[in-house]
Amino acid sequence: MLIITTILIYFAALYMFSRLTNKSSDNDTFFRGNRRSPWYMVAFGMVGASISGVTFVSVPGMVTKIDMTYLQTCLGFILGYFAVAFILLPVYYRHNLTTIYSYLGSRLGNSSYKTGAWFFILSKMTGAAVRFYVVCIILQRFVFDTVGLPFGITVVGMVALIWFYTRRGGIKTLVWTDTFQTTCLFTALLLIIYNVASELGLSFGEAVGAVADSPMSRVFVFDDARSTQYFWKQFLSGIFIVIVMTGLDQDMMQKNLTCKTLREAQKDMCTYGVAFVPANLLFMALGVLLVMLAQVKGIAIPQQSDELLPMFAASGELGQVVVVLFTIGIVAASFSSADSALTSLTTSCCVDICQRPSDERLRRRIHLGLSVLFVVFILLFRTINSTSVIDAIYIMCSYTYGPLLGLFAFALLTHRKPSERLVPYIALLSPCICYGIDHLAQSLWGYRFGYELLMLNGMLTFLGLLLASRRV
């Protein structure tokens, strides 16, 4: 009951923020926040919104497999956010966009516009549902099973809570609730680190020294170009991951487009871009301390790295306070990413697909319908109950961002217009070719593509559009 009470109190706080910050429920408020959001609140809230519940659970456990080499990717993120701030944001603000895919329509034509929007909707709905499913499974296993709550009720209840506090204010609500959720997320993280260090008998300085001296604190890999952890692969991939999965993603960009001016949006983007390195460093430091604690207590490290933090936090091994903190942290992370996904999907469906941006009744129906579809997807993943299928869905989502990179690069870097008829086929064919190249490289040379597959995918889309275009 303690956990359920914690979640209900947490939701009550979110709903209070929703009521206090939104006196209007019109579409301009829902889609663009009336373009009045303070940039510093957007920046702070975006740090938490970019950290999903899966990230909250997974990143600490990464140190058992790849040490702290993920920070190489995070360093690339910084340059990626600067590129988005000074290359893409000026375009979006100059065209006064509600959704970023409408730029493709004005530049390349309606077929490119619809293709980009549909690729986003497919990727976001599937990816967000999988991430929320993984979080629901973790909460079910470590929390709700103990009180006998069925998985279906867990999913319906959590999605209903998200729908309830986002249905009126949309993106304007999220700017405020994300700030609250980011505060809860990092407060919980810091207090969990404090409790783990105390359990080890370490002061703050001693804990920092212990993490720095651990062999798992290795960050850079320069000696093996074939490794997926090789620095330049990770660093360059980090740049393009941000450009594609933030700069070309309506979900990530919608809050940034609520800032009053381009200048403020750029300050927001650069600020939270830099914040990702220390944020992920905290998660990984927690992972190192948890491994040390497991060794002291003689507890076996779980085979699945995702289970490292839940094994200690949700099991009560560190006391009920940490159970509550873990619940708050994972709910804050999962709610802040899922509510953002549902809001951006509603925006894209209304503006891009239905092209009725002023129809409030349609917006309310689509928002409710997408929430129901979100539940259906999650329960479907539960029915499949296969890790290999879930992994395949994650891989599919990563492939679908490549065509967006190719479409936007073509629109920004050329003065040509592709054949309207061929654009959807090029966007579908490029990921298929990438899939074949990846398997061929593994079988012939033992080379495994990492995040750099995204760049290859975008390049193939770009080349396809170039071959099927004419100068305008």
Protein Blocks (a to p, Z undefined) as FASTA:
>chain_A
ZZmmmmmmmmmmmmmmmmmmpcbfcfklmmnonopacfklmmmmmmmmmmcfklmmmmmm
mmmmnojmlmmmmmmmmmmmmmmmmmmmmmmmmnopabfklmmmmmnojklmmmmmmmmm
mmmmmmmmmmmmmmmmmmmmmmmmmnopafklmmmmmmmmmmmmmmmnmmmmmmmmmmmm
mmmmmmmmmmmmmmmmmmnopafklmmmmmmmpmklpfbdckbmkbmkbmklmmmmmmmm
mmmmmmmgmklmmmmmmpfblklmmmmmmmmmmmmmmmmmmmmmmmmmmmmmmmmnopac
dfblmlmmmmmmmnomnojklmmmmmmmmmmmmmmmmmmmmmmmmmmmmmmmnopaklmk
lmmmmmmmmmmmmmmmmmmmmmnopaklmmmmmmmmmmmmmmmmmmmmmmmmpccdcdfk
lmmmmmmmmmmmmmmmmmmmmmmnopacdfklmmmmmmmmmmmmmmmgccZZ
